[in-house]
Amino acid sequence: MPPITCVAASEVPVDTEVLAVPFVNGPRLADWGGAGPVVEVDLGFLERQGFEGKSGEVQVVPGEDGTAVMAVGVGEADEVSLETLRKATAAVVKAAWKSTRAATTLLDAVPPGVDRTAAAAAVAEGAGMAAYAFGTYKSDFSPCRLEHLVVVDGSGDLAPALQRGGRVAAAVCLARDLVNEPAGALTPSRLAEVATEIAEREGLVITVLDGAAIAAERLGGLAGVAAGSAEPPRLVELVYEPPGESGAPTVVLVGKGITFDSGGLSLKDAEGMMTMKTDMSGAAAVLATMSALPALGAPVRVVGILPITENMPSGTATRPGDVLRIRNGKTVEVLNTDAEGRLVLADGLSLAAEAAPAAIVDVATLTGAQVVALGRKIAGLMGNDEDLVQRVQDAAERAGEDVWPLPLPRQYRSQLDSDVADLKNIGSRGQAGALVAGLFLQEFVDGVPWAHLDIAGPARSDANEGYVTKGGTGFAVRTLLELVTSFR
């Protein structure tokens, strides 16, 4: 769980060390006159410090009785959103990193029309995500000391919303932990063990297939990618059953779980391998999502499928030109072993389609082309069903994660034509790589409504920014949780 507990109160506790108050920007700096306590702040002092009330801006002012007052910018008064509150709360946590108890009146900045319970959940999300730090292997680790954040508000019972936001943040932090763990420690078998521990703790049904069972189940893509590694592969299936919802539709989430990607015999260069422990970010996102469902609830049955393996070069590795047979019977000519994610997803999607669900959503750090097209902060979204794609996009917007819809042009499908198999695993070099990868995946969903999130860019950050920390970001967890908990 995140180190911060967010609780609601009608007034500022007497033991508060830091009180964060929202400020808007405009012609004249002014604090928002909401339901929170009256706080005397020297506006002239703030202006002399260059504080303008911009979104996420912070200025600490020494207060009375040992309490520091923190001015927190929320930007233009009529543009305050849930994402504004997440970022503002993150700024509070970063500034109060070494304090233990803080309070905030940030909900005073919520404009009319914005749901107050959703705003409270956003505050808890921002706090929990901002307090995250991965220090397992650091000898001088300094974690966040802030233990309690009191959300001061007199509008009603916000405890459930704060708990929900905290649970969402905990799921994001779990995904980050998994992504940040070194590949030598988080092997395929270890990731399956973690999934088992989570399933037992949260009351999920779990099935784990080992290498022999993977072969017996005709998961040729997963087995083919795993062939070069000394670490045996795993296929994990997790199931969440909604209580009291007999006959509820099923949504299947599939996450790419390459715990390390060397490129196989189509070997990456040294720089290209440096961050390849993060190539299981899709599986981490799905596992983290599943972990939170018993607490958050969902009106649908949710199945998580994680094909997990390393992609390594050796004398037993799949060779360029080899042909693999996927679970649904289609054959794939492997011309580049570094295009391995789509091979393991092909098996996962085939299994998902066999369940005849209402929807399938896969998440994967799939292509460098996605980064070229959309950069490091926006995921690519594709699919065969406009309604499902729109649902995912709407869920991402509510969750505060940026996705951008991309097409699946039929005219590019011919790039996947193979001379010796049903299709090949790469298209034309340097041409629409993310889209062609999506077209490849579409071959394995058997017409079931399906959406694909390529998170190659936003799955990892090179810098700390707001509630995003350097390293694994846990991207897509919030989107998936928002999608399945609101699915109708």
N, C-alpha and C positions, 0 to 999 in steps of 0.2 A: 504494500500500500504506500501511497505518497507519504512523506514525513509530516505533512501539514494536515491538521484536522480543522475543518471549517465549521463553525457553529453560528447560529443566529442569536441576536440579542436586541432588546429594545433600547439599550443604552450602552455607552462605552464602559467596559469593566474597569475597576479601579487599578488593577495590576497591569494595565496596558502599557507597553513600553513605547510603541509607535502607533500613532493614529494617522491613517491615510485619508485625505479629503480630496474629492474630485474638483477639478477646475476646468472650465471651458476656455477656449481662446476666442478672441474677437477684438473689437475696437478697444475694449477695456477689459483687463483681466478681472474676472469675478468668480467667486465660488458659487456653486450651484445651491440655491436656497431650497433644499429638500427637507425630508423628515429627520435628518440626522441632527446631532447636537450643534449648537452655535459655537463656532471655533473662530477665535480672533487671530487673523493672520495679517501680518504687515505686507500689504500688496506692493508697497514701494520697495520693500526688501526683495520680494520675489522678482520684480521687474529689474532691479539693479543686478540681480544674479543672472539675468537673461532668460528667466523662465517665462514661457509664452502660453502655456496650457496646451501645447501640441500633444497629440495622442501618444501615450506612453512616456511622456516627459516627466521627470521627477525632480523635486527640490525639497530637501529636508530643512525644516526651520526649528531651532531649539524652542521647546515649549516649557510650560510650567510643571512643577512637581516631577521633574525627571522624564516627562513624556515628550517625545519628539513628534512634531507635527510634520507630516509629509504631504506636500502638495503634489497631486497626480493629475497630469493633463489627460483630458478625454477628447480633445479636438473640438470641432464645431458642435454646438449644442443640439442641433437638429439632425446630426449625423451619427450620434452615439448608437452603436449596434452591439450585438452579443460579442462579436470579435473585438470591438473596442474594449469591452469589459475584460475579456480574456487577456488582452495585451496590457491593459492598465494594471490588472491584478498581478501579472507577471512582473511588471516594473516595480510594484510594491514589494514583492517577495525578494527580488534581486537587491533592492535597496535596504531591506531589513534582514538580510541573510544571516547576520550574527546576533540578531535579537531572538527572543524566544516567544514573546506574545505580542501580537499586533491586532489592531482593529481597523475597520474601514467603513466609510459611509458611501462607498462607490455606487451603491444602488440609488442614491440620490440623483445620479446622472442619467437614470433610465428615463427616456422621453415617453410621452403618451404613445400608446400603440405597441410598445415592446412588452411582451409578457414578463412579469416580474419573477415568476418562478424559473423561467428559462434564463433570465438574467442572473439569478442566484446560482444556478447550475454552471453558467459560464464563468462566474467568479471562482467557483471551486475548481473548475477545470484548469483555469489559468494559474491558480495557486499551486495545484498539485504538479502540473507539468513543469512550471518554472523552478520548483524546488528540486527537480531531478538532477542527480549527478552520478556518474558511474565511476566509482573509486575502488573497485575490487582489487586492482593490482597496483594502487598507488600507496607508497609508504607515508606520504605527507597529505593525505586526503582530508579536506575540510568540508564536510557536508553542511547542508543548510541547517541552521539551528532553530529556525522558526517552527514551533510546534503547533501553535494555535493561531488561527486567523478568525476573529470575530466579525461577522457581517452585521453591522448595526442597521436595523430597519424595523419599523413599527407597523408594517402593512399586513402581517399575518404569519402563519407558520411556514417558514422557509426551510425547515430542517430536512424534509424529504428531498427537496431540490438540491440542497447542498450535499447531501449524501450521494445523490445520483451523480452530481458533477465530480465528486471525489472518487466515486467508483470508476467513472469513465477515465479520469486521470490515472488511476491505478492501472487500468488496462493498458493505456499508452505507455506507462513507465515499464510495465512488464515486457512489452514488445521491444522497447529500447534496450532493456537489460539483455534480452536474447540476442538482439542484433549486435550489441557492443561486445558480447563475449567472444574471446578468441576462438577461431575455428578448431584449434587443437583441443580446446576444452569442450566446446559445444559440437560434438560429433553427431552424425545422424542418430546413433543409438542413444546418446545422451539427450538430444532434443526429444526423442520419443519418450524417454523416461520422465522428462519435465512435463510433457503432455499428460502422461499417466498420473503424475502427482497432482496436477491441476484438476484432472477429471475426477479423481477420487475425492479431492477436497471440495469441489464445487457440485458434485452429484451428476456429472455428465457420464454418458455411456461412451466407452472407448474401445476401439479395436486397433491392434497394432500388428502389421504384417512384417515378417523378417524377409531376408533375401530369398529363401526357399519358397515362402508363400507368395512373394511378389512374382516369382517365375511361374508358380502354379496358377496364379490368377491372370496370367497372360499380360502382365504390365511391361511390355517390351521396351517402351520408351524409358521408363525408370530404370529397368535392369540394364539397358544399354548404356545409359549415362554412368551408372554405378560401376560398370565393368572394369574401369581402370583404377578404382580406389581399393585400398586395403581395408577401408571402413565399410562395413555392410550397410546397405540402404534400409530404409523403413518407409512404410506407408501407414499413416495414422488417420483414423476416422473418428471424429467426435460427434456426439449427437446430443442436442438439447431438445427436450420435450416440454412444450408449454403446459403448465399445470391446468387441468380442467378444460383443455382445448382439444377434445377428441375430434379427429378428422381435420385438424388444422392443416393448411397447405405447407409444403416444405420449400425452404430456400437453402441451396447448397453454396457454401463458400469454399473456394479452392485456392490454396496458397503455395506458391513456388518455394521449395525448401532446399535450395543448394547451399549447404553449410560452408562450402568453399569452392570457388570456381577458378581453377587454373587455366581453363580453356580446353582442357584435355589435350589431345595430340595437336590440335590447332592452338598451340600454346600462346597465352598472353605474354606481353613483355613484363618486366619487373614492376614498372609503375602501374600497369593495368591490373596487377594482382594485389596491390597494397590494400585495397578496400574490399576485396572479394569475400571476406567473412560476412559482409552485409547482403550477400545474394540470397539469403533466406528471409529477407524482410517481409515478403508476402506471406510465408508460413507463420512468421512471428505475429503479423497483424491478424491473421485468422485465428490463431491459437489464443491471442489476447482477447479478441472479440468473444470467442466461445467462453472464456473464463469469466466474463462479466455478465453473461446472459442470465444465470440463475438469480443474480441480485437485481438486475434491471428488468428482467422479464421481457417477453416478446410474444406476440399473438400467433406466431408461426413456429413450426418445427424447423430447427436449424441444424444442418449437417456441415461439419468442417472437414475437408479432405486435405491432407498434407503429404505430398510426395517428397521424400527427404533423401538426399544423397550428397556426396561430394562429386566433383567433376575433375578427375585427375588423369595424368598421362602415365602409362605403364605398358608393359608388354601384353597386357590383357585388355587394354582400352579399346573402345570402339574406334575404328579407323575411318577417315574420310572415304566415302564410297560404299561403306557398309549399309545394309538395309535392316531396319528394325520394324517389327510388327507391333502396332499399338493395340490396346485393349479392345477397341471397336473393330479390329480386323484390318484397318488400313495400314499400308506399308509406307515407310518413309526412308528415302535415301538421305543419309547423313553426309552432306558435303562439307560442313564446317562443325566440328565438335564443340566449338564455342557458342553455338546456337543451341544450347542444351536445355534451357529453361522451358522452351516450347515442347520439348520431347516429354519431359516429366509431367507437364501440365496436360498434354494430350491424353495421357492415361488418367489423370485426375478428372478431367472433363468428361471422359468416356464413362467413368464410374458415376459421376454426377448425373449424366444424362440417363443412365439406366434406372435411376430412381424416379424418373418422370416428375421432377419437381416443378413448382410454379416459376422458379427462377434460379439461374446459376450466375454467380459473380466470382470471377477469379482476380487475384491480386498478385502482381509479379514485378520484380525488377528485371524487365524483359529485354529492353533494347537501348543501346546508346543513342539510337535515332530519336527516341522520345526526349532525351536531354537536349539534343540539337534543336528539336522543334519547339520545345516548351521550357527549357531551362531546368533549374534545380528546385523550383518551388511549385511547379504545376504538373499534375499527373495527366496522362492521356487517358481518355475514356472512349471506348468503342463498344459496339454490340450489334446484335441482329434484331433487336426489338426496341423500337423508339420509345415505347412507354417505360420499359425497364431502364433504359439509358437515362431518360428524364428523371426517373425516380432516384437513381444513383446521383445524378447531378444535383437535384434538389436536396438530397440528404447531405451531400458534401457541403453545399452552401450553408445549410443550417448548422452543420458541425464545425464550420470554419476552416475547411480544407479546400484548397483550390484544385479543381479539375477542369479539363477542357475537352469537349467532345470532338472526336476525329472520325473521319469517314472510313468505311470499308469498301473501297471501290472495286466493283466486279472486274473491271478491265485489268486490274493488277493480279488477279488470281492466276493468270497464265504464267506468272513468274515462278510459281511453285510447281509447274509441270516437270516431271522427272522422266528420263528416258528408260529407267529400269524399275520404277516403283510407282505407287499411286501419287506420291508427291515428294518433293525434296524439302529440306528444312531451312533453306535460305532462298531469297529472291535475288534480284539483280543488284549488284554492288552499288552502294551509294544512292539507291532509289527507294524512297518511301519505306524504309526499313520497319518502322513501327506499325505501319498499316499492313504490310505484308505479313508481319508476325501475327497480327490480329486475324488476318484471313486464314492463316495456318490454323490457329486455334479454333476458328469457326467450323473447321472440318470435323470436329470431335464433339459437338454439342447436340447433334442429331435434331436440330430444329427447335430445341427447348429455348425459351427466352433467356438470353445470356448477355452479360456485360463484362467487359475486360478493363481493368485498371492497370496501366503500365506506370509503375511508380519508381522507375529507375533513377529519376532526378530527385524527387522530394523524400525518398526513403532515407537519405543521409544528408547531413548538413556539414559544411566545412567551417561553420562559425556558430557561436552562441548569438541568438537573436530572439528577444522576447521570451516566449515560453518554449521555443525550440532550442535544443542544446546540440553542441557539436557532437557528431557521430550519428548513431541511429536515432531517427525522429519518431518512430511509431506511427508514421503516416498511414492513413486508411483505417485505423482502428475506430476513430470517431465517426467516420463516414459509414462504415459497416454497422456499427452499433445503432446509429441513427436510422439506417435503412431497415434493419430487421426489427427494431423495436417499434417502428411506425408502419410496418408492412401490412397492407390490407388487400 
